[in-house]
Amino acid sequence: MRGPTKTFRLVATLPLVAALALGGCSDQLGNAPAPSPARIEFVPKVRGIPYFDAMDTGGLEAAKQLGVVWHTTGPSTTDPAAQVTILRDLIAKKVDVIVVAPNDPAALAPVIAEARAKGIHVLTSDTDAPGTQREVFVNQASARGIGTALVDALMAKTGGTGQYAIVSCGQAAANLNSWIAVQKEYAAERYPKAELVETVYAGEDEDAATTLAKQLMAAHPGLTGLVGECTTSAPGVAKAVGDQQKIGQVFTVGVGTPQAIKPYLLDGSCSQSVLWNVESLGYLTAWTAKQVADGKPLNPVNKVSLELPAVKYDAPSKTVLLGDPLLITADNVDQFKY
């Protein structure tokens, strides 16, 4: 028996083609199409600085491996209102997940509540917004781990004595303030002969940090130490020490990204940077956002990737913890490319 003619085969396929054209949302078996990938929007404190660029790199790598969409929209200023505007725009766009590093947690609380009311998941990363409706905080390291490491690094250079000051960034930044609280308590207990004389705030502006550090050295002639509390103030205070020709007299430590702080580690104006793998923080942030979007529970210990085989989750505080801080020196700084 002869098979169907070409004309018959063409006619037979027409209903199927029509069904696909009309349905548009079904495959040839009548099944619903695969859901579109989760859209994750990351809102850093400010755009265009190496730290958040490195987080973005890690997030993009995770998105490629996990099958999600990762996009970063950062404000040009650390004014909390700028982040509020961005979040409202993302709510209007109906993204799936918003991840924010808040400049001012209190200022973001209402708009975070708005997003949750619209069914949009909200996480914090790098900086928390306690007391808001955020679902998970992706924390880079514990406040105690960072705070004690900064103090120990500075006191190793000053002999545990003398006057020192802190140049922080956002005055309302929850992560920085939690580290400073640990530093004050730990230094008073462990190094009673050292005196914290002043804490000042430079926003996320490296030049402002340099200016403030010079003013601190002028106001306190006996100053022997400076702490740059964030990734823009850490190189800023080191530059100030070099500019004032006080290398070896005023020691600095800080939370600096490796390549930004490298020149100052090499010339001795910065003794040590206390950080973490920032790209890994971005990767973990994207992974956590996907878990939340998929409705998957976080376990006490999570295998995220080969590089992150045992990430801890604390259910009471709803916090994912990247791990212990890294100590970056002139000897190991070239291991990190960001």
Residue, then its C-alpha position, 0 to 999 in steps of 0.5 A: m500500500r502506498g503511503p500518503t501523498k505529499t498533498f495529504r501530508l501538507v493538509a494533515t499538518l495544517p490543523l496542527v500549525a493552526a493550533l500552535a499559532l492560535g494557542g501560542c502558549s502550548d507545545q505540540l503535546g498540549n502542555a504548558p510551556a516551561p516557565s520563564p526564568a526568574r528575574i532578579e534585580f540587584v540594587p546596590k548602595v551605589r553604582g560604579i564602585p569596584y566592590f559592587d561591580a565584583m558582586d555583579t560579576g558573581g551574580l551574573e556567573a550564577a545566573k548563567q549557571l542557574g538559568v535565571v536573569w540577573h540585572t543590577t540597577g544602582p543609584s548614582t548617589t547614596d541618598p536613600a531616596a534614590q534607592v526608594t525610587i529604583l525599588r518603586d520602578l522595579i515594583a511597577k515592572k513586576v520583577d520576581v525578586i529584588v535584592v537590595a543593599p540598603n543605604d538606610p534600612a528605615a527609609l526602605a521599610p515602606v517600599i519593601a512592604e509595598a513590594r511584598a504586598k505585590g507578591i515580589h520577593v525581597l532579599t537584602s545582601d551585603t547590608d541588612a534591613p532588620g525590622t523590615q519585611r525582607e525575607v532573607f539576608v545574605n551576609q558576607a561575614s559575621a559582624r564580630g568576625i569583621g570587627t575583631a579582625l579590623v581591631d586586631a590588624l590595627m593593634a598589631k601595628t600600634g602595639g595596642t596603644g595610642q589614638y585611632a579614628i574610624v572613617s566610615c561611609g553611610q551613617a545609617a548603614a546597618n552593616l557598618n554600624s554593627w561592625i563599629a559597635v563590635q570594634k568599640e566593645y572589643a577594643a575597650e575589652r582587649y586593648p584598654k590602652a588604645e583610645l577611639v577618638e572620633t568616628v566620621y562618615a564619608g558616604e561612598d566617596e573616596d575623595a571625601a574619606t581622604t579629606l576627612a582622614k587628613q582633618l583627623m590627623a590635623a585635629h589629633p596630632g597623636l593619632t596612630g591609627l585609622v580604620g577605613e570602614c568600607t571599600t571606598s574609605a579604606p583606600g581613602v584613608a591610606k592615601a591621606v597617610g601617604d599624602q601627609q608623609k606619615i607612612g610608618q607613623v599613622f597605620t591604616v587598616g580597612v575593608g578594601t577591595p584587593q586591586a583598589i587597596k593594592p597600591y597602599l598595601l605595597d607602599g605601606s600606607c595600609s597594613q591589611s584589608v579585611l574583606w571576603n570574596v566579593e564575587s562569591l557573595g554575588y554568586l551566593t546572593a543570586w543562588t539564594a534569590k533563586q531558592v526563594a523564587d522557587g519556593k525552596p526551603l533553605n537548609p541549616v547547611n547548603k551546598v551552593s557550588l563547588e566553591l561554596p560547599a557548606v553555606k550556613y543558614d540561620a532560620p531565626s534571623k533568616t540569614v545566609l552566611l558566606g563565611d569567615p572574613l579574608l585577610i588581604t595583605a601585600d603577599n596575597v593581594d594578587q590572588f584576587k582580580y577585582 
